Amino acid sequence: MKALILSVSTGGGHGKAAEAIKESILLNEPDSEVKIIDTIKYISPFLDKLVVGTYLRSIRHYPSFFKYLYKHSDEDGRFIKSSTIGNDYITKQLYPTIMEFEPDIIFATHAFTAQVLSILRKKFGWQKPSLVVMTDYASHAFWVHRNVDAYVVSNDDMVRELVLRGRNAEMIFPYGIPVSQDFLKSRPRNEICQELDISSDKKTLTIVGGSLGIGNIEEIIEEILNIPSDFQALVLTGSNNKLYDKVMELSEDCDRCILPLHYCDNMNDILSITDLLITKPGGLTITESFITGTPMAIYTAIPGHEVQNADYLFRHRLAVDLGTGENCGRIIENILLNEVELENLKHRSRSNGKPDAAQNIYKLARRLISEKSDSHLGELMEL
């Protein structure tokens, strides 16, 4: 199989989903050629810095503005026209690379590149299969376009949402968000704890701020330091070096075990030893927690997609709501002390896991390629 995966680095999740798809294809067909393109950066590093940088600054410093953009672009299509102009340009610049590579199928793991797939068919006559893999737990207009062969979504609720947006139910597959094959492996708790130099007997809290290390993490740490129960904490600070240094400073001034970690590649190990994950509701983090059966407590959702992700979790009783993290110490302590509730959260989380997502996406891709090939062959025979 020759597969092209188009993503955009507006956070770690889209790229991780792309890598998981690539991994699954190569696992099934080792001789395949799979190419992942960080689309905007590939076209223009300057444009990438402008677009991605603006996005990251808006969610960090101007969340109300990002909320406005997200809401109105979804409800009334405002701002989508300007997005189409930009994606027309990106598609035009990308087209020669696509023609040179000649993929059997093209995937999109980002809303921007979902529109690129539509433009490829509508304006450039690209007829080979296209597959959008959505990386959140609710839909948005930016993801949903005509001229796309199939959508993979994270849950059954999204099938109904996409049907309401005019997509045919037969082209929507609730396979889940793909994750690395590492999440299908398990290691002994004491072995992982030994590597991290932490106790295997204490309750473990893990605090995550996504790949950017944002949110009220310092406030949450101060809250949990006042909890009298015995526990230890891992803090994943992502690319936020200032936060890493601050957590390290806090850990040196208290008698608790608080271990700061940069965003790490062994998230499966971290989640498997975590008794309670305190996190922003990013799509990939939620998915990974489901697969490892890790109880979640949610704080400071980014306006827009993360708020929708949080709504999904709360609607299905899959996480505890910490709000902004202010005064969350008592809530966290009550959860840690309530073994029955922890076990219920763990069970509900694991029951929503879809560990076969990447494998099912591979099978769907192979099917789409076969169907397109048979259709093309039929057309030739009719000539």
N, C-alpha and C positions, 0 to 999 in steps of 0.2 A: 504494500500500500504506500502511495505517496500522499502525505497529508500535510496541509498547511494550517497552522493554528495562529489566529490573529488575536492579540491581546493588547492591553494598555496598562502601564505600571502606575495606576492611581491607588496603590495599596498592594499588599502582598497576595491577596486572595485570588485575583484574576490570573496572575502568573503561576501560582501553585496549582490551580485547576488545569491550566494548559500543560504543565509538567506532568500532572497525573494522567491526562489523556495520552500524552506522548509515551509515558511509561507503559500504559496498558497496550497500546498499539504494538510497541516493540516487544512486549512480553508475548503477545500472540503471533506476531509476524516479525521475527528478528531482522529480516532483510529489508524491512520498510525504511523509507526515507521520511522523516518527520521534521518539519521546520517550524519553529516558534518565532514569530516576529512581534516585537514590541513596537506596534504599528506607527504611532506618532513619532517616537524616537528614531525609528528606521527612516522615515520620510525626512525629518528635519529635527536635529537635536535642539535647535532654537525654538521651534514650534512646540516640541515636547516640554521644554522648560517653561514656556509661556502657558500652555494649556494645563499640564499636570501641576505646575507650580501654582497657578491661579486656583485650581481645585483644592490643593492641599492648604494653601493660605486661607481660603474661604472657610473650610471646615475647622481650621484651628482658631482663626481670629474673627471670622464673620459668620458664625453658624446661622444667624437669623436670615442673612442674605442668601446663604446656600439653601435654607429651608424654603424661601420664597421661590427661588429658581426651580427647585425640585417639584414643588407643589404645582406651580402654574404651567410648567412644561408637561406635566402629566395630565392635569385637568382640562386645559383648553388648548394644548398644543403650542402655547407660546414658547418661543426660543427654539423650537424644533427646526424651523425654516433656516435659521442661521447655522444650526448644527448640520443640516443637510448640505449647505454651501461648503462648509469646512470638510465634510466627509466626501463630497464630490471631488474636492481637490486631493484629498488623501488617496481616494480610490484611483484617480487618474495617475498619481505618482507611483502607486503600488502596482498597477496593472502590468507593466513590463516585467516586474519580478515574478508575478504570478504566471505569466505566459512562459517565461523561461523555465520555471520550476515544473510547470504542468502537473499540479496536484490532482489526485483522484477525488479529493474531497477537501473542503475548506471549513474549518471550525471558527467560531467566534466565542471568546470568553469574556467579552466586555461589551457594554451597550453601544459604544461608538463603533466597534467593529461589526456588531450585528447589523447596523445600517450600511456599512461597507458591503456586506454580503448582498443586501438588497440592491444596492446601486450597481454592483458587478453584473447582476443578471439583467436589470432593467435597462441600463445604459451601455453596457459592454457586451451583452449577449452571452455571458458566462452560463453554461448549461449543466456543468457538473454539480454534484450534490453540495449543499450548504447546510450547516448544522449549528444552531445557536445553543450554547450551554450557559444557562443563567445562574449566577453565583450568589443569589440572595433568596430570601424566603417570601418575597412578594414581588409583583411585577411593576413595571413602569413603562410609559409610552416610548421612551428611548430604546427599549429592548425589542419592541414588537413592530415588525415591518412585513410588508408583503414581499413576495419573491424569495422566500426562505423555505427550504424543504421541511425542516423539523426543528422543534424546540425541546430541549431537555430542561426540566424544572425540578426544583428541590422537593416539592410536596404536592399533594392532591388539591389543596386549596388553589394553587396557582393554575391548575388545569382549568378550573372554572373562571378564574380571572382572565386568562388568555382567550377563552371562548367569548367572554363578554367584550373583549377587545377585537373580536372579529376573526380569530384564528379557529381553524377546524380542529375539533378535539382529537381527530385521528393523527394529527401531526404533532401532538404534544405528549411528551413521555416523562412521567414523574419518577425518573430514575434516581434523582438526588444529585448532589454536587460531588464531583470526583475528587478523591484524595489519594495520596501516595499509598503504594502497596505496603509501606512500613506500618500503616495503621491496622493491617490485618495480622500483624505479628505481635506476640506478647512476651514480656520478659518478667522475671521475678521482681517483686517490689524491693526486696532487700538488696538485690544486685544494682538496681537503678539508684536507690538511696545511697548506697556505698560510693558509687561513682560521683554523686553530687556532694558527698560528705555531709549528709543529713541523716536524721534518725528514721528508721523504718517503723518505729513504734508510735510516733506522734502523729496526730491529725495534721494534714498538710493543706494549707491554703495556697492557691496560685492566683496571682493578680496579673492581668494582662491588659495592656493598652494598645493592642494591635501593632502593626509593623512600625507605626510612628511613635508609639509610646505616649499617647495622649490621653487626657481624661484627668479626673481628680484623684490620681493615684496617691499622691502624698497625703491628702486628707484621709483617704481610706486606710493607709498604713497607720496614721496617727490614731484612727478609730480602733483598729484591731489591736494596737499596742495596749489599749485600756481593757481588753478582754482578759479576765482572770484565768480562764481555762488554758490548759497547756496545749500549745500548737507550734508549728513552724510555718514559715511563709516563703514562697518563691515569688519573685517579682520580675516579670519579663518586660524589659524597658525598651525593646525594639531599637530603633536608630536614635533614640533620645539619650545622648550621652550625658546631658545635664541631669536627667532623671536618674540615670545609673549611678552617677557620683553622689547624688543626694541620698539614694537608698543605701548605698555603701556607707555613707556617713551615719545614717540612722542606725544601721545594723551594728556599728561600732559603739554606739552610745546606749545600747539597751541589752538586756540579758536574754532576749528572744533570739532564736535563729531566724534571721531574715536574709535571704540570699538573693542578691540581684543577678539577673542573667540578661545578656543581650538576646535579641530574638534568635531562637535556636532552631536547628534542623531536626532535633529529636523530640518534636512536640508530642509524638505518640507516647514516648516514655514519660514525659512530664505529666501529661493528662492521665496516664494510667495509675500514677501514684497520688493524684490530687483528690482530696476528699471534698473540696468545694472550689470551683473555679469562679473567680470574680473578674468579670470581663465586659468589655463593650461587645455589642451583638453583631460582630462581623460574620458574614455568611460562612466563610471557611472555618472560623473558630467554632461556630455552632455545630457545623457538620462533623468536625473532628471530635467534638465533645460527645455528640450522639454516638459515634462509633465506639468510643472508649467507655461510654456509659458514665460520663463525668457530670455530677450535679453542677448547675450553673446559677450564679447570682449576677444580675445585669445592672450596670450603672452607665450613666452619661452616654446614651445613644446619640450618634451624629444625626441631626435632623435629616429626614429623607429616608434612604434605604435602611439605615440601622434602626430607626424608629419603627419602620414596618417589620423588620426582623424581630424586634422586641415584642411588637404586638402579636406576632405569630406565636412566639414562645409563651407569652402570658395567656393568650387565648386557649392554648392547649395545655396549660399548667406544666410547662417544661422548664421553667426557671423562676427564681425569686427576684422581685423588683427592689433594687436598692436606690432607685431614683438617681439623684446626682452623686450619691455616696455620702452625703451629709448625714451625720447621726446614724450611720449604718452599723455601728459596732454591736448594738444589742441584737439587731436582726441576725447578723452573722453568728453571734454567740448562740442564739436560740437554735439556729440550724445545726451548728456543730454538736450541740448537746442532745438534739432530737434524732436519735439513731433511726427511728421508724421513718421520719420524714426524709432523712438523707437517703435511706434505702429506696423509698418511693420515688424520689427525684432521680436516683440512679437508674431505677427500672424504667421509668418513663423516658429518660434520655436514651438509653440503649434501645428501647423498642422503636424509636424513631430513626435509628441509624440505618444507613443504606450503604453497607461496605462494598457492595457489588456495582456501585455506580459507574466506575471507570470501565469495568468489564462490559457492562450493558451498553455503555456509550460506544465502545469499540464494535460490539455486535450490531448496533444500529447503524453505525458508519458503514460497516461492511455490507449491510442489507441495502442501504441507500445507493451505494456504489453499484451493486448488482442490479438493482431495479433500474437505475439510470442507463446502465450498459445494455440491459435487455430491451428497454424502450428505444434506445438509439438504434440497436440492431434491427428491431421491428420496423422502424421508419425506413432504414436502408433497404430492407427486403421488399417494402411496398413500392419503392421507386422503380 
